[in-house]
């Protein structure tokens, strides 16, 4: 019985992990990004670089995922 529960727990964690990767990828797959939407046609490269750094978009995807997962686990689902 204990072995069954452990297998189910492990399968649940794997499923949650894979679901989080899918959600993260879908959110990032939207065309454009928040900086382009905020700056519009008035954007300059310096302002865009500052905003990308502020939002963390300038970092590699795996770093963005770890930070995103940390905020989600703390209950911060965004606004």
C-alpha positions as CSV (number, residue, x, y, z in Angstrom):
1,X,0.0,0.0,0.0
2,X,2.8,2.4,0.9
3,X,4.5,1.7,-2.4
4,X,1.3,2.5,-4.3
5,X,1.0,5.8,-2.5
6,X,4.6,6.7,-3.3
7,X,4.2,5.8,-7.0
8,X,1.1,8.0,-7.1
9,X,2.9,10.9,-5.4
10,X,5.8,10.7,-7.8
11,X,3.5,10.5,-10.8
12,X,1.6,13.6,-9.5
13,X,4.8,15.6,-9.1
14,X,6.0,14.6,-12.6
15,X,2.6,15.6,-14.0
16,X,2.6,19.0,-12.2
17,X,6.2,19.6,-13.4
18,X,5.3,18.8,-17.0
19,X,2.1,20.9,-16.8
20,X,4.1,23.9,-15.5
21,X,6.5,23.6,-18.4
22,X,3.7,23.6,-20.9
23,X,2.0,26.6,-19.3
24,X,5.3,28.5,-19.2
25,X,6.0,27.7,-22.9
26,X,2.5,28.7,-23.9
27,X,2.7,32.0,-22.1
28,X,6.1,32.7,-23.8
29,X,4.8,31.6,-27.3
30,X,2.5,34.6,-27.7
31,X,3.8,36.7,-30.6
32,X,5.7,39.8,-29.4
33,X,6.4,40.5,-25.8
34,X,5.3,42.9,-23.1
35,X,8.1,45.4,-24.0
36,X,6.9,45.7,-27.6
37,X,3.3,46.2,-26.4
38,X,4.3,48.8,-23.8
39,X,6.7,50.8,-26.1
40,X,4.7,50.6,-29.3
41,X,6.2,52.7,-32.1
42,X,7.8,55.1,-29.6
43,X,10.3,52.6,-28.4
44,X,14.0,53.1,-28.4
45,X,16.6,50.5,-28.0
46,X,17.8,51.9,-24.7
47,X,14.3,52.0,-23.2
48,X,13.5,48.6,-24.5
49,X,16.7,47.1,-23.0
50,X,15.9,48.6,-19.6
51,X,12.4,47.2,-19.6
52,X,13.6,43.8,-20.8
53,X,16.1,43.7,-17.9
54,X,13.3,44.9,-15.5
55,X,11.0,42.1,-16.6
56,X,13.7,39.5,-16.8
57,X,13.1,38.8,-20.5
58,X,16.8,39.3,-21.3
59,X,17.7,36.1,-19.4
60,X,17.8,32.6,-20.8
61,X,14.5,30.6,-20.8
62,X,15.6,28.2,-18.1
63,X,16.4,31.0,-15.7
64,X,13.1,32.7,-16.5
65,X,11.3,29.4,-15.8
66,X,12.9,28.9,-12.4
67,X,12.0,32.4,-11.4
68,X,8.5,32.1,-12.7
69,X,8.0,28.7,-10.9
70,X,9.3,30.3,-7.7
71,X,6.7,33.1,-7.9
72,X,3.9,30.6,-8.8
73,X,4.8,28.4,-5.8
74,X,4.6,31.4,-3.6
75,X,1.1,32.1,-4.8
76,X,2.0,35.1,-7.0
77,X,0.0,34.3,-10.2
78,X,0.4,37.8,-11.7
79,X,-2.1,40.5,-12.1
